Amino acid sequence: MSSHRRTTMVSHVLGCLLILSVAVAYSQENPHDKDNSDLEVPYDKLKLLLRSGEILLIDVREPEELVAIGRIDGSINIPLGDVADAFSLPDADFLNNYGVDKPSRDSNDIVFYCRTGRRSLIAVKTARRKGYSKARHYPGGIVEWLETEMTS
């Protein structure tokens, strides 16, 4: 085999590998690259839900983050690592642990939030896997909430 032909074949293989690696990189799940509109509750809608009292707002950050940064009034804290177990608890244990009634699986009132939306999206997908098919999240998180509240 001539060196020119070998070089051409190596270049072709390397080109294919490059294309494959780019395709794999883009296929990795990035929650902010997908259309998650059916999962999201925008700021204005969240404000309305909070005013109406028809919401179970769940902060999935760690407890020390709530102390350091604050939280949205009316929310409860279930850290992300506890979400799957929490939504598997019997109703009485959920009430005892979190101080609110456990929502029904068809509840449209479950909204998760975190700092900037990444963990809350994971939480909503976890809840949906547990059968809470209408669970949603506030993608702006506490960061957007605080910024918007300070300017309004």
DOZANU-402950 format. One record per residue (C-alpha): residue number from 1; x, y, z. Coordinates in Angstrom, 3 decimals. Layout:
! residues N
<r><seq>NUM</seq><x>X</x><y>Y</y><z>Z</z></r>
...
***
This chain:
! residues 152
<r><seq>1</seq><x>0.000</x><y>0.000</y><z>0.000</z></r>
<r><seq>2</seq><x>1.418</x><y>3.375</y><z>-0.933</z></r>
<r><seq>3</seq><x>2.114</x><y>5.977</y><z>1.736</z></r>
<r><seq>4</seq><x>-0.310</x><y>8.398</y><z>0.060</z></r>
<r><seq>5</seq><x>-3.097</x><y>5.838</y><z>0.153</z></r>
<r><seq>6</seq><x>-2.294</x><y>4.953</y><z>3.799</z></r>
<r><seq>7</seq><x>-2.348</x><y>8.672</y><z>4.731</z></r>
<r><seq>8</seq><x>-5.691</x><y>9.122</y><z>2.973</z></r>
<r><seq>9</seq><x>-7.180</x><y>6.116</y><z>4.790</z></r>
<r><seq>10</seq><x>-5.880</x><y>7.292</y><z>8.187</z></r>
<r><seq>11</seq><x>-7.289</x><y>10.770</y><z>7.523</z></r>
<r><seq>12</seq><x>-10.643</x><y>9.260</y><z>6.618</z></r>
<r><seq>13</seq><x>-10.728</x><y>7.118</y><z>9.786</z></r>
<r><seq>14</seq><x>-9.732</x><y>10.081</y><z>11.947</z></r>
<r><seq>15</seq><x>-12.419</x><y>12.204</y><z>10.319</z></r>
<r><seq>16</seq><x>-15.044</x><y>9.552</y><z>11.038</z></r>
<r><seq>17</seq><x>-13.882</x><y>9.320</y><z>14.651</z></r>
<r><seq>18</seq><x>-14.121</x><y>13.080</y><z>15.023</z></r>
<r><seq>19</seq><x>-17.664</x><y>13.130</y><z>13.649</z></r>
<r><seq>20</seq><x>-18.629</x><y>10.260</y><z>15.942</z></r>
<r><seq>21</seq><x>-17.176</x><y>11.953</y><z>19.031</z></r>
<r><seq>22</seq><x>-19.028</x><y>15.197</y><z>18.245</z></r>
<r><seq>23</seq><x>-22.284</x><y>13.280</y><z>17.785</z></r>
<r><seq>24</seq><x>-21.807</x><y>11.515</y><z>21.126</z></r>
<r><seq>25</seq><x>-21.033</x><y>14.811</y><z>22.874</z></r>
<r><seq>26</seq><x>-24.213</x><y>16.422</y><z>21.531</z></r>
<r><seq>27</seq><x>-26.331</x><y>13.416</y><z>22.461</z></r>
<r><seq>28</seq><x>-25.381</x><y>13.654</y><z>26.129</z></r>
<r><seq>29</seq><x>-28.397</x><y>14.853</y><z>28.069</z></r>
<r><seq>30</seq><x>-28.134</x><y>18.490</y><z>28.965</z></r>
<r><seq>31</seq><x>-31.412</x><y>19.518</y><z>30.599</z></r>
<r><seq>32</seq><x>-31.217</x><y>23.062</y><z>29.244</z></r>
<r><seq>33</seq><x>-30.757</x><y>21.902</y><z>25.627</z></r>
<r><seq>34</seq><x>-34.020</x><y>19.943</y><z>25.505</z></r>
<r><seq>35</seq><x>-37.548</x><y>21.275</y><z>25.100</z></r>
<r><seq>36</seq><x>-38.881</x><y>21.013</y><z>28.621</z></r>
<r><seq>37</seq><x>-41.788</x><y>23.444</y><z>28.284</z></r>
<r><seq>38</seq><x>-44.310</x><y>20.905</y><z>29.640</z></r>
<r><seq>39</seq><x>-42.139</x><y>20.602</y><z>32.747</z></r>
<r><seq>40</seq><x>-41.605</x><y>24.304</y><z>33.422</z></r>
<r><seq>41</seq><x>-43.452</x><y>26.897</y><z>35.467</z></r>
<r><seq>42</seq><x>-42.325</x><y>30.457</y><z>34.645</z></r>
<r><seq>43</seq><x>-41.917</x><y>33.134</y><z>37.337</z></r>
<r><seq>44</seq><x>-45.292</x><y>34.854</y><z>36.737</z></r>
<r><seq>45</seq><x>-47.210</x><y>31.565</y><z>36.874</z></r>
<r><seq>46</seq><x>-45.352</x><y>30.550</y><z>40.051</z></r>
<r><seq>47</seq><x>-46.364</x><y>33.849</y><z>41.686</z></r>
<r><seq>48</seq><x>-50.017</x><y>33.167</y><z>40.826</z></r>
<r><seq>49</seq><x>-49.849</x><y>29.619</y><z>42.154</z></r>
<r><seq>50</seq><x>-48.284</x><y>30.814</y><z>45.399</z></r>
<r><seq>51</seq><x>-50.966</x><y>33.491</y><z>45.847</z></r>
<r><seq>52</seq><x>-53.715</x><y>30.944</y><z>45.246</z></r>
<r><seq>53</seq><x>-52.215</x><y>28.430</y><z>47.683</z></r>
<r><seq>54</seq><x>-52.709</x><y>25.694</y><z>45.108</z></r>
<r><seq>55</seq><x>-49.119</x><y>24.507</y><z>45.000</z></r>
<r><seq>56</seq><x>-46.692</x><y>22.216</y><z>46.762</z></r>
<r><seq>57</seq><x>-43.434</x><y>24.064</y><z>46.182</z></r>
<r><seq>58</seq><x>-40.421</x><y>21.879</y><z>46.934</z></r>
<r><seq>59</seq><x>-36.898</x><y>23.245</y><z>47.297</z></r>
<r><seq>60</seq><x>-34.439</x><y>20.460</y><z>46.423</z></r>
<r><seq>61</seq><x>-31.295</x><y>22.265</y><z>47.607</z></r>
<r><seq>62</seq><x>-29.356</x><y>21.125</y><z>50.657</z></r>
<r><seq>63</seq><x>-30.504</x><y>22.619</y><z>54.003</z></r>
<r><seq>64</seq><x>-27.332</x><y>24.689</y><z>54.402</z></r>
<r><seq>65</seq><x>-28.060</x><y>26.375</y><z>51.058</z></r>
<r><seq>66</seq><x>-31.437</x><y>27.524</y><z>52.345</z></r>
<r><seq>67</seq><x>-29.749</x><y>29.091</y><z>55.364</z></r>
<r><seq>68</seq><x>-27.069</x><y>30.786</y><z>53.245</z></r>
<r><seq>69</seq><x>-29.199</x><y>32.045</y><z>50.359</z></r>
<r><seq>70</seq><x>-32.801</x><y>31.933</y><z>51.543</z></r>
<r><seq>71</seq><x>-35.877</x><y>30.229</y><z>50.187</z></r>
<r><seq>72</seq><x>-39.199</x><y>31.018</y><z>48.583</z></r>
<r><seq>73</seq><x>-41.882</x><y>31.514</y><z>51.253</z></r>
<r><seq>74</seq><x>-44.288</x><y>28.613</y><z>51.395</z></r>
<r><seq>75</seq><x>-41.820</x><y>26.037</y><z>50.120</z></r>
<r><seq>76</seq><x>-40.743</x><y>22.859</y><z>51.852</z></r>
<r><seq>77</seq><x>-37.294</x><y>21.307</y><z>51.657</z></r>
<r><seq>78</seq><x>-36.685</x><y>17.845</y><z>50.244</z></r>
<r><seq>79</seq><x>-33.034</x><y>17.642</y><z>49.157</z></r>
<r><seq>80</seq><x>-32.553</x><y>16.161</y><z>45.688</z></r>
<r><seq>81</seq><x>-30.955</x><y>13.006</y><z>47.090</z></r>
<r><seq>82</seq><x>-34.120</x><y>12.339</y><z>49.120</z></r>
<r><seq>83</seq><x>-36.770</x><y>12.977</y><z>46.452</z></r>
<r><seq>84</seq><x>-37.135</x><y>9.376</y><z>45.233</z></r>
<r><seq>85</seq><x>-37.454</x><y>8.020</y><z>48.769</z></r>
<r><seq>86</seq><x>-39.780</x><y>10.836</y><z>49.873</z></r>
<r><seq>87</seq><x>-42.261</x><y>10.134</y><z>47.100</z></r>
<r><seq>88</seq><x>-42.167</x><y>6.423</y><z>47.997</z></r>
<r><seq>89</seq><x>-43.132</x><y>7.047</y><z>51.626</z></r>
<r><seq>90</seq><x>-46.539</x><y>6.123</y><z>52.994</z></r>
<r><seq>91</seq><x>-48.797</x><y>9.179</y><z>53.300</z></r>
<r><seq>92</seq><x>-48.485</x><y>9.390</y><z>57.100</z></r>
<r><seq>93</seq><x>-44.674</x><y>9.263</y><z>56.976</z></r>
<r><seq>94</seq><x>-44.550</x><y>11.977</y><z>54.299</z></r>
<r><seq>95</seq><x>-46.750</x><y>14.201</y><z>56.474</z></r>
<r><seq>96</seq><x>-44.629</x><y>13.463</y><z>59.546</z></r>
<r><seq>97</seq><x>-41.321</x><y>14.140</y><z>57.740</z></r>
<r><seq>98</seq><x>-42.292</x><y>17.218</y><z>55.703</z></r>
<r><seq>99</seq><x>-45.272</x><y>18.762</y><z>57.505</z></r>
<r><seq>100</seq><x>-47.594</x><y>18.626</y><z>54.490</z></r>
<r><seq>101</seq><x>-49.879</x><y>16.021</y><z>52.991</z></r>
<r><seq>102</seq><x>-48.326</x><y>13.807</y><z>50.378</z></r>
<r><seq>103</seq><x>-49.694</x><y>14.838</y><z>46.978</z></r>
<r><seq>104</seq><x>-51.655</x><y>12.438</y><z>44.834</z></r>
<r><seq>105</seq><x>-49.927</x><y>10.989</y><z>41.789</z></r>
<r><seq>106</seq><x>-52.190</x><y>12.983</y><z>39.459</z></r>
<r><seq>107</seq><x>-51.620</x><y>16.286</y><z>41.274</z></r>
<r><seq>108</seq><x>-50.879</x><y>19.232</y><z>39.011</z></r>
<r><seq>109</seq><x>-49.655</x><y>21.261</y><z>41.995</z></r>
<r><seq>110</seq><x>-46.132</x><y>19.836</y><z>42.528</z></r>
<r><seq>111</seq><x>-43.386</x><y>22.293</y><z>41.581</z></r>
<r><seq>112</seq><x>-39.697</x><y>21.790</y><z>42.333</z></r>
<r><seq>113</seq><x>-37.008</x><y>24.452</y><z>42.414</z></r>
<r><seq>114</seq><x>-33.328</x><y>24.734</y><z>43.310</z></r>
<r><seq>115</seq><x>-30.621</x><y>27.336</y><z>42.747</z></r>
<r><seq>116</seq><x>-30.691</x><y>27.620</y><z>38.943</z></r>
<r><seq>117</seq><x>-32.898</x><y>24.823</y><z>37.604</z></r>
<r><seq>118</seq><x>-30.573</x><y>21.864</y><z>37.063</z></r>
<r><seq>119</seq><x>-31.372</x><y>19.917</y><z>40.225</z></r>
<r><seq>120</seq><x>-35.071</x><y>20.762</y><z>40.062</z></r>
<r><seq>121</seq><x>-35.246</x><y>19.296</y><z>36.556</z></r>
<r><seq>122</seq><x>-33.657</x><y>16.090</y><z>37.849</z></r>
<r><seq>123</seq><x>-36.159</x><y>16.097</y><z>40.738</z></r>
<r><seq>124</seq><x>-39.149</x><y>16.513</y><z>38.421</z></r>
<r><seq>125</seq><x>-37.951</x><y>13.648</y><z>36.237</z></r>
<r><seq>126</seq><x>-37.477</x><y>11.511</y><z>39.356</z></r>
<r><seq>127</seq><x>-40.997</x><y>12.321</y><z>40.546</z></r>
<r><seq>128</seq><x>-42.418</x><y>11.513</y><z>37.112</z></r>
<r><seq>129</seq><x>-40.652</x><y>8.136</y><z>37.179</z></r>
<r><seq>130</seq><x>-42.393</x><y>7.558</y><z>40.520</z></r>
<r><seq>131</seq><x>-45.753</x><y>8.158</y><z>38.850</z></r>
<r><seq>132</seq><x>-46.212</x><y>11.886</y><z>39.528</z></r>
<r><seq>133</seq><x>-46.806</x><y>12.570</y><z>35.858</z></r>
<r><seq>134</seq><x>-47.767</x><y>16.245</y><z>36.182</z></r>
<r><seq>135</seq><x>-44.869</x><y>17.367</y><z>38.385</z></r>
<r><seq>136</seq><x>-43.113</x><y>20.499</y><z>37.110</z></r>
<r><seq>137</seq><x>-40.220</x><y>22.777</y><z>38.031</z></r>
<r><seq>138</seq><x>-39.330</x><y>26.443</y><z>38.209</z></r>
<r><seq>139</seq><x>-36.222</x><y>26.638</y><z>35.994</z></r>
<r><seq>140</seq><x>-35.102</x><y>30.075</y><z>37.178</z></r>
<r><seq>141</seq><x>-34.559</x><y>28.818</y><z>40.702</z></r>
<r><seq>142</seq><x>-33.879</x><y>30.940</y><z>43.737</z></r>
<r><seq>143</seq><x>-31.374</x><y>33.029</y><z>41.776</z></r>
<r><seq>144</seq><x>-33.987</x><y>34.300</y><z>39.310</z></r>
<r><seq>145</seq><x>-36.583</x><y>34.552</y><z>42.075</z></r>
<r><seq>146</seq><x>-34.434</x><y>36.824</y><z>44.240</z></r>
<r><seq>147</seq><x>-33.323</x><y>38.962</y><z>41.274</z></r>
<r><seq>148</seq><x>-36.911</x><y>39.422</y><z>40.088</z></r>
<r><seq>149</seq><x>-38.304</x><y>40.081</y><z>43.546</z></r>
<r><seq>150</seq><x>-35.671</x><y>42.757</y><z>44.185</z></r>
<r><seq>151</seq><x>-36.485</x><y>44.605</y><z>40.964</z></r>
<r><seq>152</seq><x>-40.273</x><y>44.464</y><z>41.191</z></r>
***
